[in-house]
């Protein structure tokens, strides 16, 4: 027993390959709006899923009598999980782009290349924008919740208002200061305007953590909801890929988060059925473990195949997927696993008791 939720790992893996696979077709076609749309929505699933699975740890930090120490543990755990593979990928990409230790490299290394706008002269590691959003959420949102919990005891009473305030402030900042004339790079991919996407996952966790809502959602209902919301999200984003629309750009941040939430609820609804199939459980856990490295390293694999002239054929596609899995599996075993084992733990005496759903959700992200 791993304590992980296999269906969430499967969703994480699907989201990773929903970014990696479209990039193969986008590289070989000057116009691939459908592929670009799938890639965009794959990232949005990652955002909401991050907020959902991190929620138990953030709540634990806020409720502990040792808030500052546990905040430090939380941050160290997240940085040990995310930073080493990121820096390895960044160095390799920078070498191939001949940008090692350039000013752009330094901004990537500290996750500030898109903090309030696009600061780099050469955005040669384009996928890093979403990773910066993640890292800055780790710092800003738990601190807000700690401040709120210091004044209002009781994590449940504090958490939802704090999350909604966080979302509201980011939304106001986005509309007030975003460069809507260049929505893609200057709004959708800017940290200050996007961290609310992860907070929506935190809100989702608060909504479903007591189990009542999930007990009312059957797999069929969850699947149909995901189909409807996903189809609408795909159609609206596809239209944005072909033609700018201020109204759709303004709505994107809501419907994309709704799509991510629908995907998570569907994954949770199907979790018991998946859990009864050992092979699917093993495959799902494997996809979850390699998902972060898939996101980081797939462009390097694609660049290598492109240099060999093998990136524009059916055989090239199969080779691309196979090599991506092999490379990322080696990363997961050889680099990520030892670092994860060395991370500090929350002391049993310093954390409140968690219900079974909170333990499972925390376990789903700790690996």
C-alpha positions in Angstrom: 0.0 0.0 0.0 1.4 3.3 -1.0 -1.2 5.6 0.4 -1.4 7.4 -3.0 -4.6 7.9 -4.9 -4.0 6.1 -8.2 -6.7 8.0 -10.1 -5.0 11.4 -9.3 -1.7 10.0 -10.4 -3.3 8.9 -13.6 -4.7 12.4 -14.1 -1.3 13.9 -13.4 0.2 11.6 -16.0 -2.5 12.4 -18.6 -1.9 16.1 -18.0 1.8 15.8 -18.5 1.5 13.9 -21.8 -1.3 16.3 -22.8 1.5 18.9 -22.9 4.3 16.7 -24.2 2.4 15.0 -27.1 1.0 18.2 -28.6 4.4 19.8 -28.6 5.6 17.1 -31.0 2.9 18.1 -33.5 3.4 21.8 -32.8 7.1 21.4 -33.6 6.3 19.9 -37.1 3.5 22.2 -38.0 3.4 26.0 -38.2 -0.3 25.9 -37.4 -1.5 23.4 -34.9 -4.3 25.2 -33.0 -5.9 21.9 -31.7 -2.6 20.7 -30.3 -1.8 24.1 -28.7 -5.3 24.1 -27.1 -4.8 20.6 -25.6 -1.4 21.7 -24.3 -2.8 24.9 -22.7 -5.6 22.9 -20.9 -3.1 20.3 -19.7 -1.2 23.0 -17.8 -4.5 24.2 -16.3 -5.2 20.7 -14.9 -1.8 20.8 -13.3 -2.5 24.1 -11.6 -5.8 23.0 -10.0 -4.5 19.6 -9.1 -1.5 21.2 -7.3 -3.8 23.3 -5.2 -6.0 20.3 -4.4 -3.3 17.8 -3.3 -1.3 20.5 -1.4 -4.3 21.6 0.6 -3.9 19.1 3.5 -0.3 20.2 4.1 -1.1 23.9 3.9 -4.0 23.4 6.3 -1.8 21.4 8.6 0.8 24.2 8.6 -1.8 26.8 9.4 -3.4 24.8 12.2 -0.1 23.8 13.9 1.2 25.4 17.1 4.5 25.4 15.3 3.4 27.4 12.3 6.7 28.9 11.3 8.7 25.7 11.7 6.1 23.7 9.7 6.0 26.4 7.1 9.7 26.0 6.7 9.3 22.2 6.4 6.6 22.7 3.8 8.8 25.0 1.7 11.8 22.7 2.0 9.8 19.7 1.0 8.4 21.5 -2.0 11.7 22.9 -3.1 13.4 19.5 -2.7 10.7 18.0 -4.9 10.6 20.7 -7.6 13.9 22.5 -7.8 16.6 19.9 -8.4 15.0 18.4 -11.5 14.1 21.8 -12.7 17.7 23.1 -12.4 19.0 20.0 -14.2 16.6 20.6 -17.1 17.4 24.3 -17.1 21.2 23.7 -17.4 20.7 21.2 -20.2 18.4 23.5 -22.1 20.7 26.4 -21.5 23.7 24.5 -22.9 21.8 23.6 -26.0 20.6 27.2 -26.4 24.1 28.6 -25.5 22.6 30.6 -22.7 24.4 29.1 -19.7 24.8 31.7 -16.9 23.3 34.5 -19.1 21.0 37.0 -17.4 18.0 35.0 -18.8 19.4 31.9 -17.2 19.6 33.6 -13.8 16.1 34.8 -14.1 14.9 31.3 -14.9 16.9 29.9 -12.0 15.1 32.1 -9.5 11.7 31.9 -11.1 11.4 35.6 -11.8 11.5 35.6 -15.6 7.7 36.1 -15.7 7.0 37.4 -12.2 5.1 40.6 -13.3 5.8 40.4 -17.0 8.1 38.7 -19.5 11.6 39.9 -18.5 13.8 37.6 -20.5 15.2 38.6 -23.9 15.1 35.0 -25.1 12.4 32.8 -23.7 14.3 29.6 -24.6 12.8 27.5 -21.8 9.2 28.4 -22.4 7.5 25.8 -20.2 9.2 27.3 -17.1 6.5 30.0 -16.9 4.0 27.6 -15.2 6.7 26.3 -12.8 7.3 29.9 -11.7 3.5 30.2 -11.0 3.8 27.0 -8.8 6.8 28.2 -6.9 5.4 31.6 -6.0 2.1 30.1 -4.9 4.1 27.9 -2.4 5.5 31.1 -0.8 2.6 33.5 -1.0 -0.6 31.5 -0.2 0.6 29.6 2.9 1.9 32.9 4.3 -1.5 34.5 3.8 -3.2 31.6 5.5 -0.8 31.7 8.4 -1.4 35.4 8.9 -5.2 34.8 8.8 -5.1 31.9 11.2 -3.1 33.9 13.7 -6.1 36.2 14.1 -8.9 33.8 13.6 -8.5 30.3 15.2 -9.8 27.3 13.4 -8.4 26.3 10.1 -11.7 25.6 8.4 -13.1 29.0 9.3 -10.0 30.8 8.1 -9.1 28.8 5.0 -12.0 29.5 2.7 -12.2 33.3 3.3 -8.4 33.5 2.9 -8.5 31.5 -0.4 -11.3 33.6 -1.8 -9.5 36.9 -0.8 -6.4 35.5 -2.5 -8.3 34.7 -5.7 -10.1 38.1 -5.6 -6.9 40.1 -5.2 -5.1 38.3 -8.0 -8.2 38.7 -10.2 -8.3 42.5 -9.5 -4.5 42.7 -10.2 -4.9 40.8 -13.4 -7.7 43.1 -14.8 -6.0 46.3 -13.5 -2.4 45.7 -14.7 -2.5 42.9 -17.3 -1.4 43.8 -20.8 -4.6 42.5 -22.5 -3.3 43.5 -25.9 -0.8 40.7 -25.6 -2.9 38.3 -23.5 -0.9 35.0 -24.0 2.6 36.0 -22.8 1.6 39.1 -20.7 -1.4 37.8 -18.8 -1.9 34.0 -19.1 1.8 33.2 -18.5 2.6 35.8 -15.8 2.9 34.8 -12.2 1.2 37.8 -10.6 -1.9 37.1 -12.8 -2.1 33.3 -12.6 -1.4 32.1 -9.0 -5.2 32.1 -8.4 -5.5 29.0 -10.6 -3.8 26.9 -7.9 -5.9 28.5 -5.2 -9.0 27.2 -6.9 -7.7 23.7 -6.4 -7.4 24.5 -2.7 -11.0 25.7 -2.7 -12.0 22.5 -4.4 -10.4 20.5 -1.6 -12.3 22.4 1.0 -15.5 21.7 -0.9 -15.1 17.9 -1.2 -12.9 17.0 1.8 -15.8 16.0 4.1 -16.9 13.5 1.5 -20.6 14.5 1.3 -20.3 16.1 -2.2 -18.3 13.2 -3.6 -20.8 10.7 -2.2 -23.5 12.5 -4.3 -21.4 12.3 -7.5 -21.6 9.1 -9.3 -18.9 8.1 -11.9 -21.4 8.6 -14.7 -22.4 12.1 -13.5 -18.8 13.1 -13.0 -17.8 11.7 -16.4 -20.7 13.6 -18.1 -19.8 16.8 -16.3 -16.2 16.5 -17.4 -17.3 15.8 -21.0 -19.5 18.9 -21.0 -17.1 21.3 -19.2 -14.1 19.9 -21.1 -15.8 20.3 -24.5 -16.7 23.8 -23.7 -13.2 24.6 -22.5 -11.6 23.1 -25.6 -14.0 25.0 -28.0 -13.4 28.3 -26.3 -9.7 27.9 -26.0 -9.5 26.7 -29.6 -11.2 29.9 -30.7 -8.7 31.9 -28.7 -5.9 30.1 -30.5 -7.2 31.4 -33.8 -8.6 34.8 -32.9 -8.2 37.2 -30.0 -11.3 37.9 -28.0 -11.2 40.1 -24.9 -14.4 38.4 -23.5 -13.0 34.9 -23.8 -9.6 36.0 -22.5 -11.3 37.4 -19.4 -13.3 34.2 -18.9 -10.5 31.8 -19.6 -9.2 31.9 -16.0 -12.6 30.8 -14.7 -13.5 28.1 -17.3 -10.0 26.7 -17.3 -10.1 26.2 -13.5 -13.6 24.8 -13.8 -12.2 22.2 -16.3 -9.4 21.3 -13.9 -11.9 20.9 -11.0 -14.2 18.7 -13.1 -11.2 16.5 -14.1 -10.2 16.1 -10.4 -13.8 15.3 -9.3 -14.1 12.7 -12.1 -10.8 11.1 -11.1 -12.0 10.9 -7.5 -15.3 9.4 -8.6 -13.6 6.7 -10.6 -11.0 6.0 -7.9 -12.7 3.0 -6.4 -13.1 1.3 -9.8 -9.5 2.0 -10.7 -8.3 0.7 -7.3 -9.8 -2.7 -8.0 -7.5 -3.2 -11.1 -3.9 -3.8 -9.9 -2.4 -3.3 -13.4 -4.1 0.0 -13.9 -3.1 1.1 -10.4 0.6 0.3 -11.1 0.5 2.1 -14.4 -1.2 5.1 -12.9 1.3 5.3 -10.1 4.2 5.1 -12.6 2.7 7.9 -14.7 2.2 10.1 -11.7 5.8 9.6 -10.6 7.3 10.5 -14.0 4.8 13.3 -14.8 7.0 16.2 -13.5 10.0 15.0 -15.4 7.9 14.5 -18.5 6.9 18.1 -18.3 10.5 19.2 -17.8 12.4 17.0 -20.2 10.2 16.3 -23.1 11.4 19.3 -25.1 15.0 18.1 -24.8 14.0 14.7 -26.2 12.2 16.4 -29.0 15.2 18.7 -29.8 17.5 15.7 -29.9 15.2 13.8 -32.3 14.9 16.9 -34.4 18.6 17.2 -34.8 18.7 13.5 -35.9 15.9 14.3 -38.4 13.6 11.8 -36.8 10.9 14.2 -35.5 8.5 14.4 -38.4 7.2 10.8 -38.9 5.0 8.2 -37.2 8.1 6.3 -36.2 9.6 9.5 -34.8 6.5 10.0 -32.7 6.7 6.5 -31.2 10.4 7.0 -30.6 9.7 10.4 -29.0 7.1 9.0 -26.5 9.3 5.9 -25.7 12.4 8.0 -25.1 10.5 10.5 -23.0 9.3 7.7 -20.8 12.7 6.1 -20.5 14.5 9.4 -19.7 11.9 10.5 -17.2 11.8 7.1 -15.5 15.6 7.2 -15.1 15.2 10.7 -13.6 12.5 9.5 -11.2 14.6 6.6 -10.0 18.1 8.0 -10.1 17.5 11.7 -9.1 14.1 12.3 -7.7 13.6 9.3 -5.4 16.8 9.8 -3.3 16.0 13.5 -2.8 12.4 12.7 -1.8 13.7 10.2 0.7 15.9 12.9 2.3 13.1 15.4 2.8 12.3 16.5 6.3 9.1 15.2 7.9 6.4 16.9 9.9 6.8 15.7 13.5 3.8 13.8 14.7 3.7 15.9 17.8 3.5 19.1 15.7 0.7 18.3 13.4 -3.0 17.9 14.0 -4.8 14.6 13.3 -6.0 14.3 9.7 -9.0 12.4 8.5 -8.5 9.5 6.0 -9.2 11.7 3.0 -6.7 14.3 4.1 -4.0 11.6 4.6 -4.7 10.2 1.2 -4.6 13.6 -0.5 -1.3 14.5 1.2 0.2 11.2 0.3 -0.8 11.8 -3.3 1.5 14.8 -3.6 4.3 13.8 -1.3 5.7 11.3 -3.7 
